[in-house]
């Protein structure tokens, strides 16, 4: 099912035509009631086509990328796919052995196609990723959110030259952006530095080589941490590597996506190079794998410690200090609205009535939430017995 730009355009034209009619009926000194049911339904229908809250997807194809990663190709069954910005993500809702949960995955395909690709890498002890890689099959149906997120190229705000820094499966939003740039004849000069452990685990290896081959608009460098016969030179994405690959760093926008450990390292390298904060965009990449190693974690609490969580008006559960509170809530049958699962969107926030939690420094907690005692459960880790209100 192709993207229905004509249908969306017709809907907007109908909306504008109705608005002109209503404005023509206005009389001097009088207003007009725009809240009628028919009018509201028209507006809601148009908005839902462009920004659907949920989409019904069917798994249409499975593509092996590496030994640890696959691309799952989905088509939408309930309507045409909505427009989206290259670099955005969807939140995939899923039920596994009676547990209803979700995970946010960047779209790795470009806008304007009849399908969306989610490229998923196996995670050690991963709950959802391993289910999707091992048990999902062609024809399986899923529900997802509509496209969301702010990790995309914005020509009005970003520089005319971009530097992409990716690690592991953090290459997925960049692939969507690169393919989109290709379809638009490369509107902006782009540098890509991609870090991986070994050559066999480089996601989109052939596609990246093809995109960069004889392309003056894409400057691509691969950084591996383990040497091999085919790739004897290794190293991290250091300040020296960035400067050698990019050259003059002034007036460039840096976009980073990868594991939290990579952020901690790369951000320090960019600071050392004098790159200003407002020139750096980063995609939050889920909760940390080992939260007890995060700065500020209390020494007297172990990741294996468990605490009692009282959910006001619902039930009491037991939660581990080393696991995001949202995961514990879902495992115990509690439904919590969520989207990014990285601490940014605030969909999963809860009121902290009593008790203590740890939230990593990179959490995008709004100042208003902080002042009024709200936590983002997807990146909140219990440090004591707690009482919360969903």
C-alpha positions as CSV (number, residue, x, y, z in Angstrom):
1,X,0.0,0.0,0.0
2,X,1.7,3.2,-1.1
3,X,1.8,6.4,0.9
4,X,-1.5,8.1,0.1
5,X,-0.3,11.7,-0.5
6,X,-3.2,12.3,-2.9
7,X,-5.7,11.3,-0.2
8,X,-4.1,13.4,2.4
9,X,-3.9,16.4,0.0
10,X,-7.6,15.9,-0.8
11,X,-8.5,15.8,2.8
12,X,-6.7,19.0,3.5
13,X,-8.3,20.7,0.5
14,X,-11.8,19.6,1.8
15,X,-10.8,21.0,5.2
16,X,-9.8,24.4,3.6
17,X,-13.0,24.5,1.5
18,X,-15.2,23.9,4.5
19,X,-13.3,26.6,6.5
20,X,-13.8,29.1,3.7
21,X,-17.5,28.4,3.7
22,X,-17.8,28.9,7.4
23,X,-15.8,32.1,7.3
24,X,-18.2,33.4,4.6
25,X,-21.1,32.8,6.9
26,X,-19.7,34.9,9.7
27,X,-21.5,38.1,10.4
28,X,-19.9,41.2,11.9
29,X,-19.9,41.1,15.7
30,X,-20.7,37.4,15.7
31,X,-18.5,34.3,16.2
32,X,-19.0,30.8,14.9
33,X,-19.2,27.5,16.7
34,X,-16.4,25.2,15.4
35,X,-17.1,22.4,17.9
36,X,-19.9,20.7,16.1
37,X,-19.6,16.9,15.9
38,X,-19.4,16.7,12.1
39,X,-16.7,19.4,12.0
40,X,-14.7,17.8,14.8
41,X,-14.9,14.4,13.1
42,X,-13.6,15.8,9.8
43,X,-10.6,17.4,11.6
44,X,-9.8,14.3,13.6
45,X,-10.0,12.1,10.5
46,X,-7.4,14.3,8.7
47,X,-5.1,14.5,11.7
48,X,-5.3,10.7,12.2
49,X,-4.2,10.1,8.6
50,X,-1.1,12.2,9.1
51,X,-0.3,11.5,12.7
52,X,-2.0,8.1,13.7
53,X,-1.8,7.2,17.3
54,X,-1.6,3.5,16.4
55,X,-1.0,1.5,13.3
56,X,-1.9,-2.2,12.5
57,X,1.1,-3.8,10.9
58,X,1.7,-7.2,9.2
59,X,5.2,-8.7,9.0
60,X,5.7,-9.1,5.3
61,X,9.4,-10.0,4.9
62,X,12.4,-10.9,7.0
63,X,15.9,-9.9,5.8
64,X,19.1,-11.3,7.3
65,X,21.6,-8.5,7.9
66,X,24.3,-10.1,10.1
67,X,24.5,-13.1,12.4
68,X,23.0,-10.9,15.1
69,X,20.6,-8.6,13.2
70,X,17.6,-8.8,10.9
71,X,15.4,-6.4,9.2
72,X,11.7,-6.9,9.7
73,X,9.6,-5.4,6.9
74,X,6.1,-4.4,7.7
75,X,3.1,-3.3,5.7
76,X,0.2,-1.4,7.2
77,X,-3.2,-3.0,7.0
78,X,-5.6,-0.5,8.4
79,X,-4.7,2.5,6.2
80,X,-1.9,3.9,4.2
81,X,1.4,4.6,5.9
82,X,1.6,8.2,7.2
83,X,4.4,10.6,6.1
84,X,7.3,10.7,8.5
85,X,10.7,12.2,8.8
86,X,13.8,10.1,8.0
87,X,15.3,9.2,11.4
88,X,12.1,8.8,13.4
89,X,11.0,5.7,15.2
90,X,7.8,3.7,16.0
91,X,7.0,2.0,19.3
92,X,6.1,-1.7,18.6
93,X,3.6,-3.2,21.1
94,X,3.8,-6.9,21.7
95,X,2.6,-9.6,24.0
96,X,5.1,-12.2,25.0
97,X,4.0,-15.2,27.2
98,X,1.2,-13.1,28.7
99,X,3.3,-10.0,29.3
100,X,2.2,-6.9,27.4
101,X,5.1,-4.6,26.6
102,X,6.6,-2.5,23.9
103,X,9.9,-1.3,22.4
104,X,10.9,1.7,20.3
105,X,12.7,0.9,17.1
106,X,14.1,3.4,14.6
107,X,12.7,3.1,11.1
108,X,15.6,2.1,8.8
109,X,13.7,2.5,5.5
110,X,13.2,6.0,3.9
111,X,9.9,7.8,3.8
112,X,7.5,7.3,0.8
113,X,7.6,3.5,0.4
114,X,4.7,1.0,0.8
115,X,6.4,-0.5,3.9
116,X,8.6,0.3,6.9
117,X,11.7,-1.5,7.9
118,X,12.7,-2.1,11.5
119,X,16.2,-3.5,11.8
120,X,16.7,-5.3,15.1
121,X,19.9,-6.5,16.7
122,X,20.0,-9.4,19.2
123,X,20.5,-8.2,22.7
124,X,22.0,-10.4,25.4
125,X,19.2,-11.6,27.6
126,X,16.9,-9.4,25.5
127,X,13.2,-9.9,26.1
128,X,11.6,-8.3,23.0
129,X,14.5,-8.3,20.5
130,X,15.1,-12.1,21.0
131,X,11.4,-12.8,20.6
132,X,11.2,-10.9,17.4
133,X,14.4,-12.5,16.0
134,X,13.6,-16.1,17.1
135,X,9.8,-16.4,17.1
136,X,8.2,-13.8,14.8
137,X,7.2,-15.1,11.4
138,X,5.8,-13.9,8.1
139,X,2.2,-12.9,8.4
140,X,2.3,-12.1,12.1
141,X,0.4,-9.0,13.1
142,X,1.5,-6.3,15.4
143,X,0.3,-2.9,16.6
144,X,2.7,0.1,16.7
145,X,2.6,3.8,17.4
146,X,2.7,6.3,14.6
147,X,6.1,7.6,13.7
148,X,7.6,9.8,16.5
149,X,10.9,11.4,17.6
150,X,13.0,14.5,16.9
151,X,16.1,12.8,15.5
152,X,16.1,14.0,12.0
153,X,17.8,16.6,9.7
154,X,16.1,20.0,10.0
155,X,17.4,22.2,7.2
156,X,16.1,25.4,8.9
157,X,18.0,24.7,12.1
158,X,20.9,22.4,11.2
159,X,24.2,23.2,9.4
160,X,24.7,22.7,5.7
161,X,27.2,19.9,6.5
162,X,26.4,16.9,8.8
163,X,28.5,14.5,10.8
164,X,26.8,11.2,11.7
165,X,28.4,9.1,14.4
166,X,26.8,5.6,14.9
167,X,27.5,2.6,17.0
168,X,26.1,-0.9,16.5
169,X,22.4,-0.9,15.7
170,X,22.5,2.9,16.1
171,X,23.1,2.9,12.3
172,X,19.4,2.3,11.7
173,X,18.0,5.9,11.8
174,X,21.0,7.0,9.7
175,X,20.3,4.4,7.0
176,X,16.8,6.0,6.7
177,X,18.3,9.4,6.4
178,X,21.0,8.4,3.9
179,X,18.5,6.6,1.7
180,X,16.2,9.7,1.8
181,X,19.2,11.9,0.9
182,X,20.0,9.6,-2.1
183,X,16.4,9.9,-3.3
184,X,16.7,13.7,-3.2
185,X,20.1,13.8,-4.9
186,X,22.1,14.4,-1.7
187,X,21.0,17.9,-0.6
188,X,23.7,18.2,2.0
189,X,27.3,17.1,2.5
190,X,27.4,14.2,5.0
191,X,30.2,12.5,7.0
192,X,29.5,9.1,8.5
193,X,31.6,7.4,11.2
194,X,30.3,4.0,12.1
195,X,31.7,2.0,15.0
196,X,31.3,-1.8,15.3
197,X,33.1,-4.6,17.2
198,X,33.9,-6.8,14.2
199,X,33.5,-6.6,10.4
200,X,31.0,-9.5,10.3
201,X,28.7,-7.5,12.6
202,X,28.5,-4.4,10.5
203,X,24.8,-3.8,9.8
204,X,24.1,-2.6,6.2
205,X,27.8,-3.2,5.3
206,X,27.2,-3.6,1.6
207,X,24.6,-0.9,1.4
208,X,26.9,1.6,3.1
209,X,29.7,0.7,0.7
210,X,27.4,1.1,-2.3
211,X,26.1,4.5,-1.0
212,X,29.5,5.9,-0.5
213,X,31.2,4.5,-3.6
214,X,32.2,7.4,-5.9
215,X,30.0,9.7,-3.9
216,X,31.5,13.1,-3.1
217,X,28.5,14.0,-0.9
218,X,29.0,11.0,1.5
219,X,32.3,10.6,3.3
220,X,32.2,7.2,5.1
221,X,34.6,5.7,7.6
222,X,34.3,2.4,9.5
223,X,35.8,2.0,13.0
224,X,36.3,-1.5,14.4
225,X,37.4,-2.3,17.9
226,X,38.7,-5.9,17.0
227,X,41.2,-6.4,14.2
228,X,40.9,-9.1,11.5
229,X,42.8,-10.0,8.3
230,X,40.4,-7.9,6.2
231,X,40.5,-4.9,8.7
232,X,43.8,-4.7,10.5
233,X,43.5,-1.1,11.7
234,X,41.3,-0.7,14.8
235,X,40.3,1.9,17.3
236,X,37.5,3.8,19.0
237,X,35.7,6.9,17.6
238,X,38.3,9.2,19.1
239,X,38.9,13.0,18.7
240,X,41.8,12.2,16.4
241,X,39.6,9.9,14.2
242,X,36.8,12.5,14.0
243,X,39.2,15.3,13.1
244,X,41.1,13.2,10.5
245,X,37.8,12.1,8.9
246,X,35.8,15.3,9.0
247,X,38.5,18.0,8.8
248,X,37.3,21.4,9.7
249,X,34.8,21.0,12.5
250,X,33.3,24.5,12.4
251,X,29.7,25.0,11.3
252,X,28.8,21.4,11.2
253,X,25.9,19.6,13.0
254,X,26.8,16.4,14.7
255,X,24.2,13.6,15.1
256,X,24.9,10.6,17.4
257,X,23.1,7.3,17.9
258,X,24.4,4.2,19.6
259,X,24.8,2.5,23.0
260,X,25.0,4.6,26.1
261,X,28.6,3.7,26.6
262,X,29.4,5.1,23.2
263,X,27.7,8.4,24.1
264,X,29.8,8.8,27.2
265,X,33.0,8.4,25.2
266,X,32.1,10.3,22.0
267,X,30.6,13.3,23.8
268,X,33.8,13.8,25.7
269,X,35.8,13.6,22.4
270,X,33.5,16.3,20.9
271,X,33.9,18.4,24.0
272,X,37.7,18.1,23.7
273,X,37.4,19.2,20.0
274,X,35.5,22.3,21.1
275,X,32.2,21.3,19.4
276,X,29.4,23.4,21.1
277,X,26.5,21.6,22.7
278,X,23.9,23.3,20.4
279,X,25.6,21.6,17.4
280,X,25.1,18.1,18.8
281,X,21.9,16.1,18.4
282,X,21.6,12.7,20.0
283,X,19.0,10.0,19.9
284,X,18.3,8.5,23.3
285,X,19.0,4.8,23.1
286,X,16.9,3.2,25.8
287,X,17.9,2.5,29.4
288,X,21.5,1.7,30.3
289,X,22.4,-2.0,30.4
290,X,24.2,-1.8,33.7
291,X,22.6,1.1,35.6
292,X,24.8,0.5,38.7
293,X,27.8,1.8,36.7
294,X,26.1,5.1,36.0
295,X,27.4,8.3,37.7
296,X,25.5,9.0,40.9
297,X,24.4,5.4,41.6
298,X,24.4,4.9,45.4
299,X,27.1,2.6,46.7
300,X,24.8,1.0,49.3
301,X,22.3,-0.3,46.7
302,X,23.0,-3.4,44.6
303,X,21.3,-3.9,41.2
304,X,19.9,-7.2,42.6
305,X,18.2,-5.6,45.6
306,X,14.4,-5.8,45.5
307,X,11.8,-3.3,46.8
308,X,8.0,-3.2,47.3
309,X,6.2,-0.8,45.0
310,X,2.7,0.2,45.9
311,X,0.7,1.4,42.9
312,X,-2.1,3.5,44.4
313,X,-5.5,2.1,43.8
314,X,-4.2,-1.0,42.0
315,X,-1.7,-3.4,43.6
316,X,1.6,-3.9,45.2
317,X,4.5,-5.5,43.3
318,X,8.1,-6.3,43.8
319,X,10.7,-4.6,41.6
320,X,14.5,-5.0,41.2
321,X,16.7,-2.0,41.6
322,X,18.6,-2.8,38.5
323,X,15.6,-2.9,36.1
324,X,13.5,0.0,34.8
325,X,10.4,0.4,36.9
326,X,8.3,0.3,33.7
327,X,9.4,-3.3,32.9
328,X,8.5,-4.5,36.4
329,X,5.0,-2.8,36.2
330,X,4.4,-4.5,32.8
331,X,5.6,-7.9,34.0
332,X,3.0,-7.7,36.8
333,X,0.1,-7.0,34.4
334,X,-0.1,-3.2,34.9
335,X,-0.7,-1.2,31.7
336,X,1.4,1.9,31.4
337,X,1.2,4.2,28.4
338,X,4.7,4.4,26.8
339,X,6.4,5.6,23.6
340,X,10.2,6.2,23.5
341,X,11.2,4.1,26.5
342,X,14.3,6.3,26.8
343,X,13.2,8.9,29.3
344,X,12.4,11.6,26.7
345,X,8.7,11.7,25.7
346,X,7.2,11.5,29.3
347,X,4.3,9.2,28.2
348,X,5.1,6.7,30.9
349,X,5.5,9.2,33.7
350,X,4.1,8.5,37.2
351,X,3.6,10.5,40.4
352,X,6.2,9.5,43.0
353,X,4.2,9.7,46.2
354,X,6.9,8.4,48.5
355,X,10.2,6.6,48.2
356,X,13.4,7.1,46.2
357,X,14.4,6.4,42.6
358,X,17.5,6.7,40.5
359,X,17.3,8.3,37.1
360,X,20.5,8.5,34.9
361,X,21.9,11.9,34.1
362,X,20.9,11.7,30.4
363,X,17.2,11.3,31.2
364,X,15.1,14.0,29.6
365,X,13.1,14.8,32.7
366,X,11.2,18.1,32.3
367,X,11.8,20.7,35.0
368,X,8.0,20.8,35.7
369,X,8.0,17.0,36.3
370,X,10.9,17.3,38.6
371,X,9.3,20.1,40.6
372,X,6.0,18.3,41.0
373,X,7.4,14.9,41.8
374,X,6.9,13.0,38.5
375,X,9.2,10.2,37.3
376,X,9.7,8.6,33.9
377,X,9.1,4.9,34.7
378,X,11.1,3.7,31.7
379,X,14.4,5.0,33.2
380,X,13.5,5.1,36.9
381,X,15.1,2.5,39.2
382,X,13.8,1.9,42.7
383,X,16.2,2.6,45.6
384,X,13.7,1.9,48.4
385,X,10.2,0.8,49.0
386,X,7.9,3.2,47.0
387,X,4.4,4.4,46.4
388,X,3.5,5.7,43.0
389,X,0.3,6.9,41.2
390,X,-0.1,6.0,37.6
